[in-house]
Amino acid sequence: MALPVTLQARYVRYTQRMQTHGANLGVPHTEAFGNGLFELRLKGAEGIARVFYCTIVGKRIVMLHCFIKKTQKTPPRERRIAEARMKEVKK
């Protein structure tokens, strides 16, 4: 994963929580985008990152796409990438 060190540390901490407490950690850590797509929200000294993920049968959490956020809104291109990967995973 190509994230700066503090964002990687947050990613590891949040994914460990997800393994224990389930995929939805609640706001401000996770947010539902609809149709089974979720967003893990990471904030650290180097900036802000987002990781799109979905859940599949057997309570499996699949990380689909991560990116460094540079604007206030999530770029549509990043969401399209995650949605395409989610379709592949669910087939």
N, CA, C and O atoms as a GROMACS GRO file, in nm:
protein
  364
    1MET      N    1   0.085  -0.116   0.000
    1MET     CA    2   0.000   0.000   0.000
    1MET      C    3   0.090   0.123   0.000
    1MET      O    4   0.181   0.134   0.082
    2ALA      N    5   0.065   0.213  -0.090
    2ALA     CA    6   0.149   0.332  -0.106
    2ALA      C    7   0.091   0.449  -0.027
    2ALA      O    8   0.042   0.546  -0.084
    3LEU      N    9   0.097   0.440   0.105
    3LEU     CA   10   0.051   0.547   0.192
    3LEU      C   11   0.166   0.593   0.280
    3LEU      O   12   0.254   0.514   0.313
    4PRO      N   13   0.167   0.721   0.319
    4PRO     CA   14   0.267   0.769   0.415
    4PRO      C   15   0.255   0.693   0.548
    4PRO      O   16   0.153   0.632   0.577
    5VAL      N   17   0.360   0.700   0.627
    5VAL     CA   18   0.372   0.619   0.749
    5VAL      C   19   0.256   0.639   0.847
    5VAL      O   20   0.201   0.540   0.895
    6THR      N   21   0.218   0.762   0.878
    6THR     CA   22   0.112   0.780   0.978
    6THR      C   23  -0.022   0.729   0.927
    6THR      O   24  -0.103   0.679   1.004
    7LEU      N   25  -0.045   0.743   0.796
    7LEU     CA   26  -0.170   0.691   0.740
    7LEU      C   27  -0.171   0.539   0.738
    7LEU      O   28  -0.275   0.477   0.759
    8GLN      N   29  -0.056   0.478   0.714
    8GLN     CA   30  -0.046   0.332   0.720
    8GLN      C   31  -0.075   0.283   0.862
    8GLN      O   32  -0.144   0.182   0.881
    9ALA      N   33  -0.023   0.355   0.961
    9ALA     CA   34  -0.046   0.317   1.101
    9ALA      C   35  -0.196   0.323   1.134
    9ALA      O   36  -0.248   0.234   1.200
   10ARG      N   37  -0.263   0.428   1.089
   10ARG     CA   38  -0.409   0.438   1.111
   10ARG      C   39  -0.482   0.325   1.041
   10ARG      O   40  -0.574   0.266   1.096
   11TYR      N   41  -0.439   0.295   0.918
   11TYR     CA   42  -0.501   0.186   0.841
   11TYR      C   43  -0.492   0.056   0.920
   11TYR      O   44  -0.592  -0.016   0.934
   12VAL      N   45  -0.374   0.025   0.971
   12VAL     CA   46  -0.355  -0.100   1.046
   12VAL      C   47  -0.443  -0.100   1.171
   12VAL      O   48  -0.508  -0.200   1.201
   13ARG      N   49  -0.445   0.012   1.244
   13ARG     CA   50  -0.526   0.019   1.366
   13ARG      C   51  -0.675   0.002   1.336
   13ARG      O   52  -0.744  -0.072   1.406
   14TYR      N   53  -0.724   0.069   1.234
   14TYR     CA   54  -0.866   0.061   1.201
   14TYR      C   55  -0.904  -0.077   1.147
   14TYR      O   56  -1.012  -0.128   1.178
   15THR      N   57  -0.818  -0.138   1.067
   15THR     CA   58  -0.852  -0.271   1.014
   15THR      C   59  -0.851  -0.375   1.126
   15THR      O   60  -0.928  -0.471   1.122
   16GLN      N   61  -0.765  -0.357   1.226
   16GLN     CA   62  -0.769  -0.447   1.341
   16GLN      C   63  -0.900  -0.431   1.417
   16GLN      O   64  -0.959  -0.530   1.461
   17ARG      N   65  -0.945  -0.308   1.432
   17ARG     CA   66  -1.076  -0.285   1.496
   17ARG      C   67  -1.188  -0.348   1.416
   17ARG      O   68  -1.283  -0.402   1.472
   18MET      N   69  -1.178  -0.340   1.283
   18MET     CA   70  -1.281  -0.396   1.195
   18MET      C   71  -1.288  -0.548   1.212
   18MET      O   72  -1.396  -0.606   1.209
   19GLN      N   73  -1.174  -0.612   1.231
   19GLN     CA   74  -1.172  -0.757   1.251
   19GLN      C   75  -1.242  -0.794   1.381
   19GLN      O   76  -1.306  -0.899   1.390
   20THR      N   77  -1.231  -0.709   1.482
   20THR     CA   78  -1.291  -0.736   1.612
   20THR      C   79  -1.437  -0.695   1.619
   20THR      O   80  -1.521  -0.771   1.667
   21HIS      N   81  -1.468  -0.574   1.570
   21HIS     CA   82  -1.600  -0.514   1.590
   21HIS      C   83  -1.689  -0.514   1.466
   21HIS      O   84  -1.805  -0.472   1.474
   22GLY      N   85  -1.639  -0.559   1.353
   22GLY     CA   86  -1.718  -0.560   1.231
   22GLY      C   87  -1.677  -0.446   1.137
   22GLY      O   88  -1.600  -0.357   1.173
   23ALA      N   89  -1.731  -0.453   1.017
   23ALA     CA   90  -1.690  -0.362   0.910
   23ALA      C   91  -1.731  -0.217   0.932
   23ALA      O   92  -1.666  -0.127   0.880
   24ASN      N   93  -1.838  -0.193   1.006
   24ASN     CA   94  -1.886  -0.056   1.025
   24ASN      C   95  -1.841  -0.003   1.161
   24ASN      O   96  -1.897  -0.039   1.264
   25LEU      N   97  -1.739   0.083   1.158
   25LEU     CA   98  -1.689   0.144   1.282
   25LEU      C   99  -1.764   0.271   1.317
   25LEU      O  100  -1.748   0.326   1.426
   26GLY      N  101  -1.846   0.317   1.225
   26GLY     CA  102  -1.924   0.439   1.248
   26GLY      C  103  -1.845   0.565   1.214
   26GLY      O  104  -1.724   0.562   1.194
   27VAL      N  105  -1.918   0.674   1.209
   27VAL     CA  106  -1.859   0.804   1.178
   27VAL      C  107  -1.773   0.845   1.297
   27VAL      O  108  -1.819   0.826   1.409
   28PRO      N  109  -1.657   0.898   1.282
   28PRO     CA  110  -1.593   0.949   1.162
   28PRO      C  111  -1.501   0.850   1.092
   28PRO      O  112  -1.435   0.887   0.995
   29HIS      N  113  -1.495   0.725   1.139
   29HIS     CA  114  -1.398   0.630   1.084
   29HIS      C  115  -1.444   0.563   0.955
   29HIS      O  116  -1.363   0.543   0.864
   30THR      N  117  -1.571   0.529   0.945
   30THR     CA  118  -1.623   0.466   0.824
   30THR      C  119  -1.752   0.534   0.782
   30THR      O  120  -1.822   0.597   0.862
   31GLU      N  121  -1.783   0.520   0.653
   31GLU     CA  122  -1.907   0.577   0.602
   31GLU      C  123  -1.958   0.489   0.488
   31GLU      O  124  -1.879   0.443   0.405
   32ALA      N  125  -2.086   0.467   0.483
   32ALA     CA  126  -2.147   0.388   0.376
   32ALA      C  127  -2.170   0.476   0.254
   32ALA      O  128  -2.218   0.589   0.266
   33PHE      N  129  -2.137   0.423   0.137
   33PHE     CA  130  -2.160   0.495   0.011
   33PHE      C  131  -2.279   0.438  -0.064
   33PHE      O  132  -2.319   0.494  -0.166
   34GLY      N  133  -2.337   0.330  -0.016
   34GLY     CA  134  -2.452   0.268  -0.081
   34GLY      C  135  -2.412   0.152  -0.169
   34GLY      O  136  -2.298   0.143  -0.214
   35ASN      N  137  -2.507   0.064  -0.194
   35ASN     CA  138  -2.487  -0.055  -0.278
   35ASN      C  139  -2.374  -0.145  -0.228
   35ASN      O  140  -2.310  -0.213  -0.308
   36GLY      N  141  -2.348  -0.145  -0.098
   36GLY     CA  142  -2.246  -0.233  -0.042
   36GLY      C  143  -2.106  -0.176  -0.041
   36GLY      O  144  -2.013  -0.245  -0.001
   37LEU      N  145  -2.089  -0.052  -0.085
   37LEU     CA  146  -1.958   0.012  -0.087
   37LEU      C  147  -1.942   0.100   0.037
   37LEU      O  148  -2.031   0.178   0.071
   38PHE      N  149  -1.828   0.086   0.103
   38PHE     CA  150  -1.798   0.163   0.223
   38PHE      C  151  -1.666   0.235   0.207
   38PHE      O  152  -1.585   0.201   0.121
   39GLU      N  153  -1.644   0.335   0.292
   39GLU     CA  154  -1.522   0.414   0.288
   39GLU      C  155  -1.460   0.415   0.428
   39GLU      O  156  -1.527   0.447   0.526
   40LEU      N  157  -1.332   0.381   0.436
   40LEU     CA  158  -1.255   0.392   0.558
   40LEU      C  159  -1.181   0.525   0.550
   40LEU      O  160  -1.110   0.551   0.453
   41ARG      N  161  -1.199   0.609   0.652
   41ARG     CA  162  -1.146   0.745   0.649
   41ARG      C  163  -1.022   0.754   0.737
   41ARG      O  164  -1.029   0.732   0.858
   42LEU      N  165  -0.910   0.787   0.675
   42LEU     CA  166  -0.782   0.794   0.746
   42LEU      C  167  -0.733   0.938   0.749
   42LEU      O  168  -0.736   1.007   0.647
   43LYS      N  169  -0.688   0.983   0.865
   43LYS     CA  170  -0.633   1.117   0.877
   43LYS      C  171  -0.506   1.109   0.960
   43LYS      O  172  -0.504   1.048   1.067
   44GLY      N  173  -0.399   1.170   0.909
   44GLY     CA  174  -0.272   1.168   0.979
   44GLY      C  175  -0.195   1.296   0.952
   44GLY      O  176  -0.247   1.388   0.889
   45ALA      N  177  -0.072   1.301   1.001
   45ALA     CA  178   0.011   1.420   0.986
   45ALA      C  179   0.039   1.453   0.839
   45ALA      O  180   0.054   1.569   0.803
   46GLU      N  181   0.045   1.350   0.755
   46GLU     CA  182   0.076   1.372   0.613
   46GLU      C  183  -0.046   1.408   0.529
   46GLU      O  184  -0.031   1.440   0.411
   47GLY      N  185  -0.164   1.404   0.586
   47GLY     CA  186  -0.284   1.438   0.509
   47GLY      C  187  -0.399   1.342   0.536
   47GLY      O  188  -0.411   1.283   0.643
   48ILE      N  189  -0.483   1.330   0.434
   48ILE     CA  190  -0.604   1.249   0.444
   48ILE      C  191  -0.604   1.144   0.334
   48ILE      O  192  -0.568   1.173   0.219
   49ALA      N  193  -0.644   1.023   0.368
   49ALA     CA  194  -0.656   0.916   0.270
   49ALA      C  195  -0.790   0.848   0.288
   49ALA      O  196  -0.852   0.857   0.394
   50ARG      N  197  -0.834   0.783   0.184
   50ARG     CA  198  -0.958   0.705   0.187
   50ARG      C  199  -0.930   0.566   0.131
   50ARG      O  200  -0.850   0.550   0.039
   51VAL      N  201  -0.997   0.467   0.188
   51VAL     CA  202  -0.988   0.329   0.140
   51VAL      C  203  -1.131   0.281   0.120
   51VAL      O  204  -1.210   0.277   0.214
   52PHE      N  205  -1.164   0.245  -0.003
   52PHE     CA  206  -1.294   0.188  -0.032
   52PHE      C  207  -1.289   0.038  -0.005
   52PHE      O  208  -1.190  -0.028  -0.036
   53TYR      N  209  -1.397  -0.014   0.054
   53TYR     CA  210  -1.403  -0.157   0.080
   53TYR      C  211  -1.548  -0.204   0.071
   53TYR      O  212  -1.641  -0.124   0.070
   54CYS      N  213  -1.563  -0.336   0.064
   54CYS     CA  214  -1.696  -0.396   0.066
   54CYS      C  215  -1.692  -0.520   0.154
   54CYS      O  216  -1.584  -0.567   0.190
   55THR      N  217  -1.808  -0.572   0.187
   55THR     CA  218  -1.815  -0.696   0.262
   55THR      C  219  -1.882  -0.800   0.174
   55THR      O  220  -1.969  -0.769   0.093
   56ILE      N  221  -1.838  -0.923   0.190
   56ILE     CA  222  -1.898  -1.032   0.114
   56ILE      C  223  -1.936  -1.144   0.210
   56ILE      O  224  -1.908  -1.136   0.329
   57VAL      N  225  -1.999  -1.246   0.158
   57VAL     CA  226  -2.048  -1.357   0.239
   57VAL      C  227  -1.938  -1.410   0.330
   57VAL      O  228  -1.822  -1.418   0.290
   58GLY      N  229  -1.975  -1.445   0.450
   58GLY     CA  230  -1.878  -1.497   0.546
   58GLY      C  231  -1.809  -1.387   0.624
   58GLY      O  232  -1.705  -1.409   0.686
   59LYS      N  233  -1.868  -1.268   0.624
   59LYS     CA  234  -1.814  -1.153   0.696
   59LYS      C  235  -1.673  -1.116   0.652
   59LYS      O  236  -1.594  -1.064   0.731
   60ARG      N  237  -1.641  -1.144   0.530
   60ARG     CA  238  -1.511  -1.108   0.475
   60ARG      C  239  -1.512  -0.962   0.434
   60ARG      O  240  -1.608  -0.916   0.370
   61ILE      N  241  -1.408  -0.888   0.469
   61ILE     CA  242  -1.395  -0.748   0.430
   61ILE      C  243  -1.288  -0.741   0.322
   61ILE      O  244  -1.176  -0.787   0.340
   62VAL      N  245  -1.325  -0.683   0.208
   62VAL     CA  246  -1.234  -0.675   0.094
   62VAL      C  247  -1.200  -0.529   0.067
   62VAL      O  248  -1.288  -0.449   0.036
   63MET      N  249  -1.071  -0.495   0.080
   63MET     CA  250  -1.026  -0.361   0.049
   63MET      C  251  -1.012  -0.349  -0.102
   63MET      O  252  -0.945  -0.431  -0.166
   64LEU      N  253  -1.075  -0.248  -0.159
   64LEU     CA  254  -1.083  -0.237  -0.304
   64LEU      C  255  -0.988  -0.133  -0.364
   64LEU      O  256  -0.927  -0.158  -0.468
   65HIS      N  257  -0.976  -0.018  -0.299
   65HIS     CA  258  -0.899   0.091  -0.359
   65HIS      C  259  -0.865   0.195  -0.253
   65HIS      O  260  -0.950   0.230  -0.171
   66CYS      N  261  -0.742   0.245  -0.254
   66CYS     CA  262  -0.706   0.352  -0.162
   66CYS      C  263  -0.644   0.466  -0.240
   66CYS      O  264  -0.584   0.446  -0.346
   67PHE      N  265  -0.658   0.587  -0.186
   67PHE     CA  266  -0.601   0.705  -0.251
   67PHE      C  267  -0.582   0.815  -0.149
   67PHE      O  268  -0.648   0.817  -0.044
   68ILE      N  269  -0.492   0.908  -0.180
   68ILE     CA  270  -0.470   1.026  -0.098
   68ILE      C  271  -0.570   1.131  -0.144
   68ILE      O  272  -0.582   1.159  -0.263
   69LYS      N  273  -0.641   1.187  -0.050
   69LYS     CA  274  -0.745   1.284  -0.082
   69LYS      C  275  -0.686   1.424  -0.089
   69LYS      O  276  -0.618   1.469   0.003
   70LYS      N  277  -0.713   1.494  -0.201
   70LYS     CA  278  -0.659   1.628  -0.219
   70LYS      C  279  -0.766   1.735  -0.228
   70LYS      O  280  -0.735   1.854  -0.223
   71THR      N  281  -0.891   1.695  -0.240
   71THR     CA  282  -1.001   1.791  -0.249
   71THR      C  283  -1.106   1.757  -0.144
   71THR      O  284  -1.099   1.651  -0.081
   72GLN      N  285  -1.199   1.845  -0.124
   72GLN     CA  286  -1.304   1.825  -0.023
   72GLN      C  287  -1.393   1.705  -0.057
   72GLN      O  288  -1.426   1.624   0.030
   73LYS      N  289  -1.432   1.695  -0.184
   73LYS     CA  290  -1.520   1.586  -0.226
   73LYS      C  291  -1.436   1.468  -0.277
   73LYS      O  292  -1.324   1.485  -0.323
   74THR      N  293  -1.495   1.349  -0.266
   74THR     CA  294  -1.430   1.231  -0.322
   74THR      C  295  -1.440   1.236  -0.473
   74THR      O  296  -1.550   1.248  -0.527
   75PRO      N  297  -1.326   1.229  -0.543
   75PRO     CA  298  -1.330   1.235  -0.689
   75PRO      C  299  -1.410   1.118  -0.748
   75PRO      O  300  -1.393   1.003  -0.707
   76PRO      N  301  -1.497   1.147  -0.845
   76PRO     CA  302  -1.580   1.041  -0.905
   76PRO      C  303  -1.496   0.928  -0.965
   76PRO      O  304  -1.538   0.812  -0.963
   77ARG      N  305  -1.380   0.960  -1.019
   77ARG     CA  306  -1.292   0.858  -1.080
   77ARG      C  307  -1.253   0.754  -0.976
   77ARG      O  308  -1.253   0.634  -1.006
   78GLU      N  309  -1.219   0.797  -0.855
   78GLU     CA  310  -1.178   0.705  -0.750
   78GLU      C  311  -1.293   0.612  -0.711
   78GLU      O  312  -1.273   0.493  -0.688
   79ARG      N  313  -1.412   0.667  -0.703
   79ARG     CA  314  -1.529   0.586  -0.669
   79ARG      C  315  -1.560   0.485  -0.780
   79ARG      O  316  -1.595   0.371  -0.751
   80ARG      N  317  -1.547   0.527  -0.905
   80ARG     CA  318  -1.571   0.435  -1.018
   80ARG      C  319  -1.475   0.317  -1.014
   80ARG      O  320  -1.514   0.203  -1.040
   81ILE      N  321  -1.349   0.344  -0.982
   81ILE     CA  322  -1.249   0.236  -0.972
   81ILE      C  323  -1.293   0.135  -0.866
   81ILE      O  324  -1.290   0.014  -0.889
   82ALA      N  325  -1.333   0.186  -0.750
   82ALA     CA  326  -1.376   0.098  -0.641
   82ALA      C  327  -1.500   0.018  -0.679
   82ALA      O  328  -1.510  -0.101  -0.649
   83GLU      N  329  -1.596   0.083  -0.744
   83GLU     CA  330  -1.719   0.013  -0.784
   83GLU      C  331  -1.690  -0.096  -0.886
   83GLU      O  332  -1.750  -0.203  -0.880
   84ALA      N  333  -1.600  -0.070  -0.980
   84ALA     CA  334  -1.563  -0.172  -1.079
   84ALA      C  335  -1.496  -0.291  -1.010
   84ALA      O  336  -1.525  -0.406  -1.044
   85ARG      N  337  -1.409  -0.265  -0.917
   85ARG     CA  338  -1.342  -0.374  -0.845
   85ARG      C  339  -1.440  -0.452  -0.759
   85ARG      O  340  -1.427  -0.574  -0.745
   86MET      N  341  -1.539  -0.383  -0.702
   86MET     CA  342  -1.639  -0.451  -0.621
   86MET      C  343  -1.720  -0.547  -0.707
   86MET      O  344  -1.752  -0.657  -0.664
   87LYS      N  345  -1.754  -0.506  -0.829
   87LYS     CA  346  -1.828  -0.595  -0.920
   87LYS      C  347  -1.746  -0.721  -0.949
   87LYS      O  348  -1.800  -0.831  -0.951
   88GLU      N  349  -1.615  -0.704  -0.972
   88GLU     CA  350  -1.528  -0.819  -0.999
   88GLU      C  351  -1.524  -0.915  -0.879
   88GLU      O  352  -1.532  -1.036  -0.896
   89VAL      N  353  -1.513  -0.859  -0.760
   89VAL     CA  354  -1.503  -0.941  -0.639
   89VAL      C  355  -1.631  -1.017  -0.613
   89VAL      O  356  -1.627  -1.133  -0.571
   90LYS      N  357  -1.744  -0.955  -0.638
   90LYS     CA  358  -1.873  -1.018  -0.606
   90LYS      C  359  -1.917  -1.118  -0.711
   90LYS      O  360  -2.016  -1.188  -0.689
   91LYS      N  361  -1.849  -1.129  -0.823
   91LYS     CA  362  -1.884  -1.228  -0.925
   91LYS      C  363  -1.840  -1.366  -0.886
   91LYS      O  364  -1.863  -1.462  -0.960
   0.00000   0.00000   0.00000
